[in-house]
Amino acid sequence: MRRWALRILGALALAYAAAVGGLYAAQDRFIYPAPQTRHAPAPGFAAQILTTDDGLALQAHWRAPDAGRPSIVFFHGNGGSLALAARETRGFAAEGYGVLLVEYRGYGGNPGSPSEEGFYRDGRAAMAFLAKEGVPPARTVIVGHSLGTGTASQMAQEFSPAALILLAPFTSLPDVAAGAMPFVPARWLVKARFENAAKVPGLALPVLIAHGTADSVVPFALGERLAKAAPRASFRAIAGSGHMISLEPEVQAAELEWLGAQGL
């Protein structure tokens, strides 16, 4: 009987190891689903090219600001697109803000392969584009949704913009993975880190964090914890809302109200 028990345990251990190995090998497909449709610019936007420091030419969409308005640079979530980003930032555009919609490497027909460091390079290309357009960091508001909050917080750390808005953010990607897969060593498996909680404590700028209480993708508790780590954070709990709070008119209105309170 003991031999059979050992054989069963051995088979289960092999199956578990194979499953964990499969998750490790396939993780990029889960983290970066990378839709490939190339979208035409929304009304009021024009197609632009962002050139990264490793030589990639990335399509982006840009709406110049009305006189006296700051500009928004928007980093969408892992399953997003430029078309969806235009809807997520509709409130900003309607109020005359400049809006730069960033499309990542490997997304929307862009060259390259997605990665954490690659996304940071894409973010730096976006900030360089704004500088060439005469928009300095002091007149820039960085906004990120979901996975895009990882790039947004990194750019805020590097460029010190006027303000930072994080929608449905996380403390780190391993924290999200650990919550989603409690029966595997998820924290050790995830290669991409996006350590937001390690970055926001050093940000000497106003930060708005909004999170839906019914978010089934990124737990509400992670956004709440991130807000506690940021010294100048305002936290908005969006009661009953799920992950795509960036599309909700009331959330877009709250973003505008908050920016107005910052003099932006």
HELIX and SHEET records of a PDB file:
HELIX    1   1 ARG A    2  ILE A   31  1                                  30    
HELIX    2   2 LEU A   82  GLU A   88  1                                   7    
HELIX    3   3 ARG A   90  ALA A   94  1                                   5    
HELIX    4   4 GLU A  116  LYS A  132  1                                  17    
HELIX    5   5 PRO A  137  ARG A  139  5                                   3    
HELIX    6   6 GLY A  148  PHE A  159  1                                  12    
HELIX    7   7 LEU A  173  ALA A  180  1                                   8    
HELIX    8   8 ALA A  186  LEU A  189  1                                   4    
HELIX    9   9 ASN A  196  LYS A  199  1                                   4    
HELIX   10  10 VAL A  200  GLY A  202  5                                   3    
HELIX   11  11 PHE A  220  ALA A  229  1                                  10    
HELIX   12  12 ILE A  245  LEU A  247  5                                   3    
HELIX   13  13 PRO A  249  ALA A  261  1                                  13    
SHEET    1   A 8 ALA A  46  THR A  51  0                                        
SHEET    2   A 8 ALA A  57  ARG A  63 -1                                        
SHEET    3   A 8 GLY A  98  VAL A 102 -1                                        
SHEET    4   A 8 SER A  71  PHE A  75  1                                        
SHEET    5   A 8 THR A 140  HIS A 145  1                                        
SHEET    6   A 8 ALA A 163  LEU A 167  1                                        
SHEET    7   A 8 VAL A 207  GLY A 212  1                                        
SHEET    8   A 8 ALA A 233  ILE A 238  1                                        
END                                                                             
